[in-house]
Amino acid sequence: MLLNRLIMIKFVLITMRPKIGEKKKNLEIMKNYILKEKADFYIFGEMSLTGYRCKDELRDLAETIDGFSIKYLKKIAVERKCYIVFGMPLINKDVTGIIHNSAIIIHPTGRVDKYNKWFFPNFGPFEEKLFFDGGESVKIINTKIGKIGLIICYDLFFPELCKAYSLQGADIIICISASPSITRKYFEPLMPARAIENTTFFIYTNIVGTQEDLVFWGGSQAYDPLGNMIIKAPYFKESMITCNIDTEQIRIARANRPVIRDIRPEIYQDLYHFSRKNK
């Protein structure tokens, strides 16, 4: 007799309105959301710890990976036996004065993993390159429910990052974001595309609210491995939405749409040479 392989994982996508520069208040907001509903994963947006529009304050707000804020959330993750994903400015412990725009994942065991944002918008109202150093690692995060790949906001526009995760066996790609309303029309078409081209689940969480001259649109959402929308939060409103994911869908999707099998790896070496030539 075949065993039933259906294992449902409950995700909570939080569209949070962070307070600029007020870490303790934001930690309390995050805690309150987590305590509202029992789940396996709680996912907050980019810079949810500090707010996005902090500018020069970022250097004072940034913490190390063993700092107060992560310790605070680690205690909650262990007590609730859950994963917590959120964004923060992270101090580079090896090089003095360097900070990263980071996605943190805290495990139910208290283990902490991080991803440092690779690509920074430095056009229009965006000036992230003034404050952050770029990431250099695309490392799969192993969890008890599958393999996770993390990206942050503008990273979404560079499909090679998600492809790097899928080639390492990613089951779920999580994008935490601080996307203002002027960019929504560019972001939303890319989410199902990343799910389809990698046959992975794709989860996106955005912040909401007004910070100086930027209005963040919220609209957190999730897609299955064939690009079908699972759930979507309202625009311009704080919200907490939940969805269940069955990773068995990945096996079925890859049988129907075998893009991982059909990849031609030689193209990536060519892309490197093309990009160097055009610099």
GUSE-747033 format. One record per residue: residue in one letter; x, y, z of N, C-alpha, C in turn. Coordinates in nm, 3 decimals. Layout:
REM GUSE-747033
res:n.east:n.north:n.up:ca.east:ca.north:ca.up:c.east:c.north:c.up
A:X:Y:Z:X:Y:Z:X:Y:Z
...
END
This chain:
REM GUSE-747033
res:n.east:n.north:n.up:ca.east:ca.north:ca.up:c.east:c.north:c.up
M:0.085:-0.120:0.000:0.000:0.000:0.000:0.088:0.125:0.000
L:0.063:0.223:-0.090:0.140:0.345:-0.096:0.100:0.439:0.018
L:0.203:0.499:0.078:0.175:0.596:0.184:0.127:0.727:0.122
N:0.041:0.796:0.191:-0.003:0.928:0.147:0.109:1.029:0.173
R:0.161:1.091:0.065:0.275:1.181:0.077:0.232:1.326:0.098
L:0.103:1.350:0.111:0.054:1.487:0.124:0.097:1.546:0.259
I:0.182:1.645:0.254:0.224:1.717:0.373:0.200:1.865:0.350
M:0.105:1.921:0.421:0.070:2.060:0.403:0.150:2.147:0.499
I:0.210:2.252:0.444:0.288:2.346:0.523:0.214:2.479:0.526
K:0.192:2.532:0.643:0.115:2.654:0.656:0.207:2.776:0.660
F:0.182:2.869:0.567:0.258:2.993:0.559:0.168:3.110:0.594
V:0.223:3.206:0.668:0.154:3.332:0.694:0.236:3.443:0.630
L:0.173:3.517:0.540:0.236:3.628:0.470:0.186:3.757:0.535
I:0.278:3.831:0.595:0.239:3.951:0.668:0.277:4.076:0.589
T:0.176:4.154:0.553:0.197:4.283:0.489:0.197:4.387:0.600
M:0.316:4.422:0.644:0.334:4.501:0.765:0.363:4.647:0.731
R:0.321:4.735:0.822:0.352:4.877:0.811:0.458:4.910:0.916
P:0.587:4.897:0.881:0.691:4.923:0.981:0.704:5.071:1.015
K:0.742:5.097:1.138:0.766:5.234:1.182:0.914:5.268:1.158
I:0.940:5.380:1.094:1.076:5.414:1.054:1.166:5.435:1.176
G:1.271:5.354:1.182:1.373:5.369:1.285:1.335:5.320:1.423
E:1.218:5.258:1.438:1.171:5.218:1.571:1.171:5.065:1.582
K:1.287:5.010:1.607:1.304:4.865:1.605:1.220:4.795:1.713
K:1.218:4.849:1.832:1.144:4.782:1.940:0.994:4.778:1.910
K:0.941:4.886:1.856:0.799:4.886:1.820:0.773:4.786:1.707
N:0.863:4.781:1.610:0.845:4.687:1.500:0.856:4.542:1.546
L:0.945:4.515:1.639:0.954:4.380:1.695:0.824:4.342:1.766
E:0.765:4.437:1.835:0.638:4.410:1.903:0.527:4.384:1.803
I:0.525:4.460:1.694:0.427:4.437:1.588:0.444:4.297:1.529
M:0.568:4.259:1.503:0.595:4.126:1.447:0.552:4.016:1.543
K:0.584:4.034:1.669:0.543:3.935:1.769:0.392:3.920:1.773
N:0.320:4.031:1.772:0.174:4.025:1.778:0.115:3.952:1.659
Y:0.171:3.974:1.541:0.125:3.899:1.423:0.148:3.750:1.441
I:0.265:3.714:1.489:0.298:3.572:1.504:0.206:3.504:1.605
L:0.169:3.576:1.709:0.085:3.517:1.813:-0.062:3.505:1.772
K:-0.100:3.570:1.662:-0.240:3.566:1.619:-0.282:3.431:1.564
E:-0.190:3.361:1.502:-0.228:3.236:1.435:-0.110:3.140:1.431
K:-0.137:3.013:1.456:-0.034:2.911:1.455:-0.001:2.872:1.311
A:0.129:2.869:1.278:0.171:2.834:1.142:0.314:2.781:1.146
D:0.359:2.730:1.030:0.497:2.682:1.017:0.592:2.794:0.982
F:0.548:2.887:0.897:0.631:2.997:0.848:0.558:3.130:0.864
Y:0.631:3.230:0.912:0.581:3.368:0.915:0.680:3.452:0.834
I:0.629:3.522:0.733:0.717:3.594:0.642:0.679:3.743:0.639
F:0.776:3.826:0.674:0.759:3.971:0.673:0.839:4.029:0.555
G:0.825:4.159:0.531:0.887:4.221:0.415:1.029:4.270:0.437
E:1.084:4.331:0.333:1.218:4.388:0.335:1.225:4.502:0.438
M:1.332:4.505:0.512:1.355:4.610:0.613:1.238:4.625:0.709
S:1.170:4.516:0.737:1.056:4.522:0.829:1.101:4.557:0.972
L:1.225:4.529:1.005:1.273:4.561:1.138:1.287:4.711:1.161
T:1.327:4.784:1.057:1.362:4.925:1.075:1.278:5.023:0.993
G:1.203:4.972:0.895:1.147:5.058:0.793:1.250:5.076:0.683
Y:1.203:5.110:0.563:1.291:5.117:0.447:1.363:5.251:0.434
R:1.292:5.359:0.458:1.345:5.493:0.425:1.422:5.551:0.544
C:1.529:5.483:0.584:1.605:5.527:0.702:1.729:5.608:0.668
K:1.779:5.593:0.547:1.895:5.668:0.497:2.013:5.657:0.595
D:2.070:5.772:0.637:2.192:5.768:0.719:2.172:5.700:0.855
E:2.047:5.692:0.900:2.020:5.622:1.026:2.052:5.474:1.018
L:2.057:5.418:0.897:2.080:5.275:0.881:2.207:5.230:0.952
R:2.309:5.314:0.950:2.437:5.276:1.011:2.424:5.257:1.161
D:2.335:5.333:1.224:2.313:5.317:1.368:2.212:5.208:1.399
L:2.120:5.185:1.307:2.015:5.085:1.330:2.062:4.943:1.303
A:2.164:4.928:1.219:2.212:4.795:1.181:2.264:4.718:1.303
E:2.246:4.587:1.299:2.292:4.500:1.406:2.369:4.381:1.349
T:2.440:4.313:1.434:2.506:4.189:1.393:2.406:4.074:1.400
I:2.446:3.961:1.348:2.356:3.846:1.341:2.328:3.788:1.480
D:2.409:3.826:1.578:2.383:3.783:1.716:2.339:3.900:1.804
G:2.280:4.001:1.738:2.234:4.119:1.810:2.099:4.101:1.878
F:2.053:4.208:1.941:1.931:4.204:2.024:1.808:4.158:1.944
S:1.787:4.214:1.826:1.662:4.188:1.753:1.649:4.043:1.710
I:1.757:3.986:1.660:1.752:3.845:1.620:1.734:3.756:1.743
K:1.798:3.790:1.852:1.780:3.712:1.976:1.634:3.717:2.022
Y:1.573:3.834:2.008:1.433:3.851:2.048:1.342:3.760:1.966
L:1.361:3.761:1.835:1.277:3.679:1.748:1.314:3.531:1.755
K:1.438:3.502:1.784:1.480:3.363:1.799:1.404:3.296:1.914
K:1.387:3.369:2.022:1.314:3.314:2.137:1.170:3.280:2.098
I:1.108:3.366:2.019:0.971:3.341:1.973:0.966:3.220:1.881
A:1.062:3.210:1.789:1.065:3.097:1.694:1.079:2.965:1.767
V:1.162:2.962:1.870:1.182:2.838:1.946:1.056:2.803:2.026
E:0.997:2.904:2.090:0.877:2.880:2.171:0.759:2.836:2.085
R:0.745:2.897:1.966:0.632:2.868:1.877:0.661:2.755:1.779
K:0.787:2.706:1.780:0.829:2.599:1.689:0.798:2.636:1.543
C:0.844:2.754:1.503:0.814:2.806:1.370:0.937:2.869:1.307
Y:0.925:2.897:1.177:1.026:2.973:1.104:0.979:3.118:1.093
I:1.073:3.211:1.105:1.043:3.353:1.088:1.139:3.410:0.985
V:1.084:3.476:0.883:1.163:3.539:0.778:1.133:3.689:0.781
F:1.239:3.771:0.780:1.218:3.916:0.784:1.343:3.986:0.730
G:1.331:4.117:0.706:1.442:4.194:0.653:1.497:4.294:0.752
M:1.629:4.320:0.743:1.695:4.412:0.835:1.829:4.458:0.778
P:1.883:4.569:0.827:2.021:4.606:0.794:2.115:4.528:0.885
L:2.209:4.456:0.824:2.295:4.363:0.898:2.441:4.407:0.890
I:2.506:4.413:1.004:2.647:4.451:1.009:2.734:4.334:0.962
N:2.828:4.365:0.876:2.929:4.267:0.836:3.030:4.254:0.949
K:3.039:4.137:1.010:3.124:4.118:1.127:3.272:4.113:1.092
D:3.301:4.092:0.963:3.441:4.077:0.922:3.505:4.208:0.877
V:3.423:4.300:0.823:3.478:4.426:0.769:3.407:4.542:0.838
T:3.481:4.620:0.914:3.424:4.732:0.988:3.362:4.836:0.895
G:3.241:4.879:0.929:3.175:4.985:0.855:3.089:4.939:0.739
I:3.087:4.809:0.711:3.007:4.755:0.600:2.876:4.700:0.654
I:2.764:4.739:0.589:2.635:4.680:0.624:2.568:4.625:0.500
H:2.479:4.529:0.522:2.406:4.463:0.414:2.256:4.480:0.433
N:2.184:4.479:0.323:2.038:4.468:0.323:2.010:4.318:0.322
S:1.963:4.265:0.433:1.961:4.120:0.451:1.821:4.064:0.476
A:1.803:3.941:0.431:1.687:3.859:0.468:1.736:3.757:0.570
I:1.667:3.750:0.681:1.702:3.658:0.789:1.595:3.550:0.798
I:1.639:3.426:0.816:1.545:3.318:0.846:1.587:3.252:0.977
I:1.497:3.254:1.072:1.520:3.192:1.202:1.444:3.060:1.206
H:1.513:2.952:1.241:1.455:2.818:1.244:1.393:2.789:1.380
P:1.305:2.690:1.388:1.245:2.652:1.518:1.349:2.605:1.619
T:1.464:2.563:1.573:1.572:2.520:1.662:1.652:2.637:1.717
G:1.630:2.756:1.662:1.709:2.872:1.700:1.823:2.900:1.604
R:1.845:2.812:1.509:1.948:2.838:1.407:1.909:2.960:1.324
V:2.008:3.036:1.279:1.983:3.157:1.200:2.061:3.149:1.070
D:1.993:3.172:0.958:2.057:3.184:0.827:2.026:3.321:0.770
K:2.111:3.367:0.677:2.091:3.498:0.618:2.118:3.494:0.468
Y:2.060:3.591:0.399:2.090:3.618:0.259:2.110:3.767:0.245
N:2.220:3.808:0.182:2.248:3.949:0.159:2.210:3.986:0.016
K:2.129:4.090:0.003:2.078:4.133:-0.126:2.191:4.157:-0.226
W:2.173:4.104:-0.348:2.273:4.118:-0.452:2.259:4.247:-0.531
F:2.136:4.280:-0.571:2.113:4.387:-0.668:2.041:4.504:-0.601
F:2.096:4.625:-0.621:2.041:4.744:-0.557:1.989:4.842:-0.660
P:1.865:4.889:-0.644:1.816:4.996:-0.731:1.885:5.127:-0.694
N:1.940:5.192:-0.791:2.004:5.321:-0.769:1.964:5.416:-0.881
F:1.833:5.436:-0.889:1.773:5.521:-0.993:1.643:5.576:-0.937
G:1.594:5.684:-0.999:1.470:5.744:-0.949:1.483:5.778:-0.801
P:1.388:5.733:-0.717:1.394:5.766:-0.575:1.483:5.673:-0.493
F:1.546:5.575:-0.559:1.621:5.471:-0.486:1.770:5.506:-0.481
E:1.831:5.479:-0.366:1.972:5.510:-0.348:2.041:5.408:-0.256
E:2.004:5.281:-0.272:2.055:5.178:-0.182:2.207:5.159:-0.190
K:2.265:5.182:-0.307:2.409:5.162:-0.320:2.490:5.258:-0.234
L:2.427:5.365:-0.188:2.497:5.458:-0.099:2.521:5.397:0.038
F:2.440:5.296:0.075:2.442:5.247:0.212:2.485:5.101:0.226
F:2.460:5.020:0.124:2.478:4.875:0.140:2.587:4.819:0.050
D:2.650:4.714:0.100:2.740:4.634:0.019:2.663:4.513:-0.033
G:2.694:4.469:-0.154:2.619:4.362:-0.218:2.655:4.223:-0.168
G:2.561:4.131:-0.181:2.584:3.992:-0.145:2.668:3.921:-0.249
E:2.725:3.808:-0.209:2.808:3.730:-0.299:2.778:3.581:-0.291
S:2.675:3.544:-0.217:2.643:3.403:-0.198:2.498:3.375:-0.235
V:2.478:3.262:-0.303:2.342:3.215:-0.334:2.332:3.074:-0.277
K:2.305:3.069:-0.149:2.311:2.942:-0.075:2.171:2.893:-0.040
I:2.143:2.771:-0.076:2.017:2.708:-0.036:2.011:2.694:0.115
I:1.892:2.717:0.172:1.871:2.699:0.315:1.785:2.574:0.334
N:1.842:2.477:0.400:1.771:2.352:0.425:1.683:2.367:0.548
T:1.556:2.331:0.533:1.461:2.332:0.643:1.394:2.195:0.651
K:1.320:2.175:0.756:1.254:2.045:0.772:1.142:2.024:0.672
I:1.101:2.132:0.602:0.992:2.119:0.506:1.040:2.130:0.361
G:1.169:2.149:0.342:1.221:2.157:0.206:1.334:2.258:0.195
K:1.378:2.281:0.072:1.490:2.372:0.046:1.437:2.509:0.006
I:1.492:2.612:0.072:1.444:2.748:0.055:1.552:2.834:-0.011
G:1.510:2.918:-0.106:1.598:3.021:-0.161:1.541:3.158:-0.127
L:1.625:3.249:-0.083:1.581:3.384:-0.045:1.633:3.487:-0.145
I:1.547:3.581:-0.184:1.588:3.698:-0.260:1.519:3.820:-0.201
I:1.566:3.940:-0.241:1.511:4.063:-0.185:1.476:4.160:-0.297
C:1.349:4.191:-0.311:1.296:4.301:-0.391:1.354:4.307:-0.532
Y:1.444:4.402:-0.561:1.497:4.423:-0.696:1.569:4.300:-0.751
D:1.612:4.208:-0.664:1.669:4.081:-0.709:1.574:4.006:-0.803
L:1.445:4.030:-0.786:1.343:3.963:-0.867:1.366:3.984:-1.017
F:1.428:4.096:-1.054:1.445:4.131:-1.194:1.563:4.059:-1.260
F:1.633:3.978:-1.182:1.751:3.907:-1.232:1.727:3.757:-1.219
P:1.672:3.694:-1.325:1.627:3.555:-1.316:1.737:3.455:-1.286
E:1.863:3.495:-1.308:1.972:3.403:-1.281:1.983:3.366:-1.134
L:1.939:3.455:-1.044:1.942:3.422:-0.902:1.847:3.308:-0.869
C:1.722:3.320:-0.915:1.625:3.214:-0.890:1.667:3.084:-0.959
K:1.727:3.096:-1.079:1.775:2.977:-1.148:1.885:2.907:-1.069
A:1.973:2.987:-1.007:2.078:2.929:-0.925:2.019:2.849:-0.810
Y:1.909:2.899:-0.752:1.844:2.825:-0.645:1.779:2.697:-0.696
S:1.707:2.707:-0.807:1.637:2.588:-0.857:1.736:2.478:-0.897
L:1.853:2.517:-0.949:1.954:2.418:-0.986:2.017:2.351:-0.863
Q:1.999:2.415:-0.747:2.044:2.353:-0.622:1.932:2.275:-0.553
G:1.817:2.267:-0.620:1.707:2.187:-0.566:1.605:2.263:-0.486
A:1.596:2.395:-0.504:1.500:2.474:-0.426:1.357:2.425:-0.447
D:1.282:2.418:-0.339:1.139:2.388:-0.344:1.056:2.517:-0.341
I:1.106:2.616:-0.267:1.033:2.741:-0.247:1.132:2.857:-0.257
I:1.096:2.959:-0.334:1.173:3.082:-0.338:1.090:3.190:-0.270
I:1.150:3.256:-0.174:1.083:3.362:-0.098:1.148:3.495:-0.132
C:1.066:3.592:-0.173:1.113:3.727:-0.203:1.051:3.823:-0.103
I:1.134:3.883:-0.018:1.083:3.987:0.071:1.110:4.122:0.006
S:1.019:4.217:0.022:1.024:4.335:-0.063:0.980:4.462:0.009
A:1.034:4.574:-0.043:0.985:4.708:-0.008:0.962:4.779:-0.140
S:0.854:4.744:-0.206:0.825:4.795:-0.340:0.719:4.904:-0.332
P:0.751:5.026:-0.376:0.652:5.133:-0.375:0.556:5.123:-0.493
S:0.449:5.201:-0.488:0.341:5.190:-0.587:0.388:5.214:-0.730
I:0.490:5.296:-0.749:0.538:5.325:-0.885:0.599:5.203:-0.953
T:0.631:5.098:-0.876:0.697:4.980:-0.934:0.606:4.856:-0.940
R:0.484:4.866:-0.888:0.397:4.748:-0.882:0.376:4.683:-1.018
K:0.354:4.763:-1.122:0.324:4.708:-1.255:0.441:4.629:-1.312
Y:0.562:4.654:-1.259:0.678:4.578:-1.306:0.699:4.451:-1.224
F:0.664:4.457:-1.096:0.686:4.343:-1.009:0.589:4.228:-1.035
E:0.461:4.261:-1.046:0.360:4.154:-1.046:0.372:4.057:-1.162
P:0.408:4.098:-1.284:0.421:3.998:-1.391:0.538:3.901:-1.370
L:0.638:3.943:-1.292:0.758:3.862:-1.278:0.739:3.745:-1.180
M:0.648:3.760:-1.086:0.633:3.656:-0.983:0.590:3.522:-1.040
P:0.480:3.514:-1.116:0.445:3.384:-1.174:0.550:3.336:-1.274
A:0.618:3.429:-1.341:0.723:3.390:-1.435:0.835:3.316:-1.363
R:0.878:3.368:-1.247:0.984:3.300:-1.172:0.939:3.163:-1.123
A:0.813:3.150:-1.086:0.762:3.020:-1.045:0.764:2.921:-1.161
I:0.716:2.964:-1.277:0.705:2.876:-1.393:0.843:2.834:-1.444
E:0.934:2.930:-1.459:1.062:2.899:-1.521:1.153:2.815:-1.431
N:1.117:2.805:-1.303:1.195:2.722:-1.210:1.116:2.607:-1.150
T:0.987:2.600:-1.182:0.894:2.502:-1.121:0.916:2.492:-0.970
T:0.911:2.608:-0.906:0.916:2.616:-0.761:0.796:2.697:-0.713
F:0.760:2.682:-0.587:0.667:2.775:-0.526:0.738:2.911:-0.515
F:0.661:3.017:-0.531:0.718:3.151:-0.520:0.631:3.232:-0.424
I:0.693:3.284:-0.319:0.621:3.360:-0.217:0.681:3.500:-0.209
Y:0.593:3.600:-0.211:0.635:3.739:-0.213:0.565:3.814:-0.100
T:0.643:3.884:-0.016:0.583:3.968:0.087:0.636:4.110:0.073
N:0.546:4.205:0.078:0.580:4.345:0.062:0.539:4.421:0.188
I:0.606:4.533:0.214:0.559:4.620:0.322:0.452:4.714:0.267
V:0.391:4.791:0.356:0.283:4.881:0.317:0.298:5.011:0.395
G:0.235:5.116:0.344:0.236:5.244:0.415:0.321:5.348:0.344
T:0.321:5.470:0.399:0.396:5.581:0.342:0.520:5.608:0.425
Q:0.634:5.617:0.356:0.760:5.653:0.419:0.823:5.764:0.335
E:0.822:5.885:0.389:0.868:6.004:0.316:0.794:6.014:0.182
D:0.867:6.005:0.070:0.805:6.024:-0.061:0.762:5.894:-0.128
L:0.768:5.781:-0.056:0.733:5.652:-0.115:0.608:5.595:-0.048
V:0.517:5.541:-0.131:0.397:5.474:-0.082:0.407:5.327:-0.123
F:0.416:5.240:-0.026:0.434:5.097:-0.052:0.298:5.029:-0.069
W:0.289:4.942:-0.168:0.158:4.892:-0.212:0.112:4.762:-0.148
G:0.193:4.700:-0.064:0.149:4.576:-0.001:0.132:4.465:-0.102
G:0.014:4.401:-0.101:-0.018:4.302:-0.204:0.065:4.176:-0.198
S:0.104:4.129:-0.081:0.180:4.004:-0.069:0.104:3.891:-0.137
Q:0.178:3.797:-0.198:0.112:3.692:-0.277:0.198:3.567:-0.291
A:0.135:3.458:-0.333:0.205:3.330:-0.348:0.157:3.258:-0.473
Y:0.250:3.183:-0.536:0.223:3.110:-0.660:0.271:2.966:-0.648
D:0.200:2.877:-0.720:0.244:2.738:-0.723:0.348:2.719:-0.833
P:0.406:2.597:-0.847:0.516:2.577:-0.942:0.478:2.590:-1.090
L:0.350:2.603:-1.121:0.309:2.628:-1.259:0.255:2.771:-1.277
G:0.281:2.855:-1.179:0.247:2.996:-1.192:0.105:3.032:-1.158
N:0.030:2.940:-1.100:-0.106:2.971:-1.058:-0.104:3.044:-0.923
M:-0.180:3.152:-0.914:-0.184:3.225:-0.789:-0.255:3.144:-0.681
I:-0.193:3.135:-0.565:-0.251:3.064:-0.451:-0.331:3.160:-0.365
I:-0.273:3.277:-0.339:-0.339:3.375:-0.253:-0.276:3.512:-0.277
K:-0.353:3.617:-0.248:-0.302:3.753:-0.267:-0.364:3.845:-0.163
A:-0.280:3.928:-0.103:-0.326:4.026:-0.004:-0.378:4.151:-0.073
P:-0.461:4.229:-0.005:-0.511:4.354:-0.065:-0.398:4.456:-0.080
Y:-0.420:4.549:-0.174:-0.326:4.659:-0.193:-0.345:4.766:-0.085
F:-0.235:4.828:-0.045:-0.235:4.947:0.041:-0.304:4.925:0.176
K:-0.303:4.801:0.224:-0.361:4.771:0.355:-0.270:4.676:0.431
E:-0.259:4.699:0.562:-0.193:4.599:0.646:-0.279:4.473:0.645
S:-0.214:4.359:0.639:-0.292:4.234:0.637:-0.204:4.117:0.676
M:-0.271:4.008:0.707:-0.207:3.881:0.735:-0.287:3.774:0.662
I:-0.228:3.710:0.563:-0.298:3.607:0.487:-0.226:3.474:0.504
T:-0.299:3.365:0.493:-0.241:3.233:0.514:-0.267:3.145:0.392
C:-0.173:3.054:0.369:-0.193:2.955:0.263:-0.120:2.826:0.302
N:-0.168:2.716:0.248:-0.106:2.587:0.269:-0.037:2.542:0.141
I:0.082:2.487:0.155:0.161:2.443:0.041:0.193:2.295:0.055
D:0.174:2.223:-0.052:0.210:2.081:-0.058:0.326:2.068:-0.157
T:0.447:2.040:-0.108:0.564:2.035:-0.195:0.560:1.918:-0.294
E:0.467:1.826:-0.278:0.451:1.719:-0.377:0.411:1.776:-0.513
Q:0.353:1.895:-0.514:0.317:1.959:-0.641:0.438:1.984:-0.730
I:0.555:2.000:-0.668:0.676:2.026:-0.746:0.709:1.908:-0.836
R:0.701:1.788:-0.781:0.729:1.669:-0.861:0.635:1.659:-0.981
I:0.509:1.688:-0.959:0.410:1.682:-1.067:0.437:1.791:-1.171
A:0.468:1.913:-1.122:0.495:2.025:-1.213:0.616:1.997:-1.301
R:0.720:1.937:-1.244:0.842:1.913:-1.321:0.828:1.799:-1.420
A:0.730:1.714:-1.397:0.699:1.612:-1.498:0.625:1.675:-1.616
N:0.539:1.772:-1.586:0.460:1.838:-1.692:0.537:1.949:-1.763
R:0.630:2.011:-1.694:0.704:2.124:-1.751:0.851:2.110:-1.708
P:0.929:2.024:-1.774:1.062:1.985:-1.724:1.173:2.087:-1.756
V:1.155:2.211:-1.713:1.253:2.314:-1.746:1.387:2.292:-1.678
I:1.387:2.233:-1.559:1.514:2.205:-1.491:1.592:2.099:-1.568
R:1.523:1.997:-1.613:1.589:1.892:-1.693:1.645:1.947:-1.822
D:1.575:2.041:-1.884:1.610:2.086:-2.019:1.706:2.205:-2.023
I:1.757:2.247:-1.908:1.853:2.358:-1.905:1.979:2.321:-1.982
R:2.032:2.417:-2.056:2.160:2.401:-2.126:2.266:2.480:-2.048
P:2.343:2.415:-1.965:2.435:2.488:-1.876:2.540:2.571:-1.947
E:2.574:2.536:-2.071:2.678:2.611:-2.142:2.639:2.757:-2.166
I:2.509:2.787:-2.165:2.466:2.925:-2.189:2.514:3.019:-2.078
Y:2.532:2.967:-1.957:2.572:3.053:-1.846:2.716:3.101:-1.860
Q:2.802:3.016:-1.914:2.938:3.061:-1.942:2.938:3.168:-2.051
D:2.853:3.149:-2.152:2.842:3.249:-2.258:2.791:3.382:-2.203
L:2.691:3.376:-2.114:2.637:3.498:-2.056:2.744:3.576:-1.981
Y:2.831:3.504:-1.911:2.939:3.572:-1.839:3.027:3.650:-1.936
H:3.066:3.587:-2.045:3.152:3.653:-2.142:3.082:3.769:-2.211
F:2.952:3.752:-2.242:2.876:3.861:-2.303:2.871:3.983:-2.211
S:2.844:3.956:-2.081:2.830:4.067:-1.986:2.963:4.138:-1.964
R:3.075:4.064:-1.961:3.205:4.127:-1.945:3.239:4.213:-2.065
K:3.205:4.164:-2.183:3.236:4.235:-2.306:3.162:4.368:-2.317
N:3.042:4.372:-2.260:2.958:4.491:-2.273:2.973:4.589:-2.157
K:3.061:4.560:-2.065:3.080:4.652:-1.950:3.153:4.779:-1.995
END
